Structures are given as structure tokens and as C-alpha cells.
């Protein structure tokens, strides 16, 4: 079956500028949970036709963070917006007439599995190329596909633990995992941008390729400056709670009626803060002479600012700091965040399908984004997808 991606020659005459950027690109999403499904969702945000393939009984990630008996979970709602659902019992694509036809009619396959499991499922690059020579395969694993852990399974916490991040998170009494899955999310984003690069290359050359990334690779990228410090022997970081180790005062401070986050970076901003809190003498002290000095001596500096904040309301603190152009925001609960004035009118949330589920998408505003559609019900698009690829319902 003929591919859907086109070469760049003469493309201007075949593309409607009003169409979403990736209109005409078909993506098969075999991913589960966050990293791979997010990669595919970001492509759907740009107009790709993303088909989520899962067993007829439904995949286990539909129920993560459940919202009720008649609704898919919160995680599924975000990760699968804009997709179509194909629910079928399948094995190796080479043995399934549906998947054989579907791969042949698609441009990209996204999956999160280690190499051995990928091969067992019939989704290795060589196997898929036999069905579609110019296919783009994007795979996400826990580790590098060439190292000793290449076939091990892992999750977000794997990357946080092995990158050193957990050791420097928290108050130092024990290693602490970040509450949000930043490794999964960053991996999904990097997989999406690499897949876009592969799509552009295909449009120019007609060639497919295998795009690979991993949770650990992205966790290490986020930790890289700290790892460089260690490797060069300059310093070894330790946990500092909410306090920044590279500038100050940058910390969470208790007010008379709540908590605020204050972040000071640069000599000029520090001088303005010192004047505001009645401590201009701090500017001339060696311990606070630079950002790095203020970060490394931040415990004492945070205590000085904490004393100034303690008797003032959050609103008073924020108003005073705003006047001298110093970032300060309230520290909100998730419920408060949904009602925050800072979020209102910013276009951060959409409610696809008029449902009461706020989905943040797309991550960046770009001409050519697709209209946001809600996550699909299990098997919602079976008939239309089978009809498109010329496979009968049986």
C-alpha cells in the first residue's frame, strides 16, 4: 500500500496551508502509560491521525488515577486526547491481517518496550520494514538499547533513582522521588521532537528510520550540569529542600497565612531585596557576593528572609516584592491551582468534547495545531479504521 508521507519537491502545491501541520500522517500508538502515549499525543496535537492499538479487553493504563466507573482515568484522558481507538485481539503483526494492513498504511509506529520484548511482539524495526520499507519506528525503553540493562523494565522512578536526582531531592533525611513523573514526560516530549525530525527527513528523502530514546537518557540530560560538577571535582550536591543551591534567596517561605515561593537571581535583584527587607548590609558581605555564594550560603540567607516573611500576609509579601520586580508567587494546592488568577485567561486548559476534563494541550502555540478531541472510548473507531484499510469486520 502506498505511503502517506510525501517528498518535499512540489509539496507547496499539494498542501493546504489551512490544514494542521501533520495532516495526512498516520501514527500507530502501541504505547502505555506516559512516555510513548504522550509522544503520540503531541503528534496528534499537530494533526496526525493517531490510532491507539490495544487489546479488545482494554489496556491496563485506562484505569490509572480513576475518575469513576463510567469514565477513563485521569492519566488516560491526558495521554490519549486526539486519538482514535482500535481494540482488537492481536499478536505479531505478521500474523494479523488487520495489523499487516494497518502498518502498510501507516507512517509511524510508537511503542515503549525493551528490545527483546519488541522483537517478541513482532514490532522490531526489521520486522516492520518488511511490511512497510519506509516506516518510522519510535521506541522508548527504560535504559539504552546497547547497555547491560537494555532489556530491563523500568518506570519514571528508575530514571530518578539512577540519575542521582533522588539523592539531592528532599530534606536530606532520605532519598526522595519527585511527586510528578518528570522523567516520563520529558522522555515523551523528546521522543516527539525526534519523531518530527524523522518525518521531515522522510519528506525529503523517502527513507524511514528507527528513532530511539530512553527514560534514563532523559533523566541524565536533566541532571547533566550537576553530573558535570561531580565529574570535574568542583562540587558534589546534597539535598537542600526547597532552597536553590545556585542562587539565593530562592526558597519556600511561610507567611502569616500560607506559603510563598521567592526566587532571587542576579546581583541587582539581590540588592533590591536586601533594601526592601531592611538589610542593605547583606550586599557587601563575602558570603553573598555572587549567585553561587548566595546559593552555597543559602541556609542563613533563607532564615533572614523567613523572619521578614513570617509576620506578613502572602498578599503583602507578593505586593511588596512585585513593586521591586522580584518573582514571588503563592504555593498552591492542586485545587487552588485550578482556581488561580494566574491561570485564568491564559489558554492553558481545554475541555475537549465538552467534557469536564481539563486537558493541557498543545504544549506550545503554533499555527497548524489540530482541534483538540477527547480521549477515545475503547474500540470507538474500530469500524471506520477497518473500513479505511480495506479489512472486513470478520
HELIX and SHEET records of a PDB file:
HELIX    1   1 UNK A   11  UNK A   13  5                                   3    
HELIX    2   2 UNK A   35  UNK A   45  1                                  11    
HELIX    3   3 UNK A   60  UNK A   63  5                                   4    
HELIX    4   4 UNK A   74  UNK A   79  1                                   6    
HELIX    5   5 UNK A   93  UNK A   95  5                                   3    
HELIX    6   6 UNK A   97  UNK A  104  1                                   8    
HELIX    7   7 UNK A  115  UNK A  120  1                                   6    
HELIX    8   8 UNK A  125  UNK A  131  1                                   7    
HELIX    9   9 UNK A  156  UNK A  162  1                                   7    
HELIX   10  10 UNK A  166  UNK A  168  5                                   3    
HELIX   11  11 UNK A  182  UNK A  205  1                                  24    
HELIX   12  12 UNK A  215  UNK A  231  1                                  17    
HELIX   13  13 UNK A  267  UNK A  276  1                                  10    
HELIX   14  14 UNK A  280  UNK A  284  5                                   5    
HELIX   15  15 UNK A  286  UNK A  288  5                                   3    
HELIX   16  16 UNK A  291  UNK A  296  1                                   6    
HELIX   17  17 UNK A  298  UNK A  310  1                                  13    
HELIX   18  18 UNK A  314  UNK A  323  1                                  10    
HELIX   19  19 UNK A  334  UNK A  339  1                                   6    
HELIX   20  20 UNK A  341  UNK A  343  5                                   3    
HELIX   21  21 UNK A  352  UNK A  354  5                                   3    
HELIX   22  22 UNK A  382  UNK A  388  1                                   7    
SHEET    1   A 6 UNK A  83  UNK A  87  0                                        
SHEET    2   A 6 UNK A  49  UNK A  54  1                                        
SHEET    3   A 6 UNK A  26  UNK A  29  1                                        
SHEET    4   A 6 UNK A 108  UNK A 111  1                                        
SHEET    5   A 6 UNK A 136  UNK A 141  1                                        
SHEET    6   A 6 UNK A 209  UNK A 214  1                                        
SHEET    1   B 3 UNK A 250  UNK A 254  0                                        
SHEET    2   B 3 UNK A 259  UNK A 263 -1                                        
SHEET    3   B 3 UNK A 327  UNK A 330 -1                                        
END                                                                             
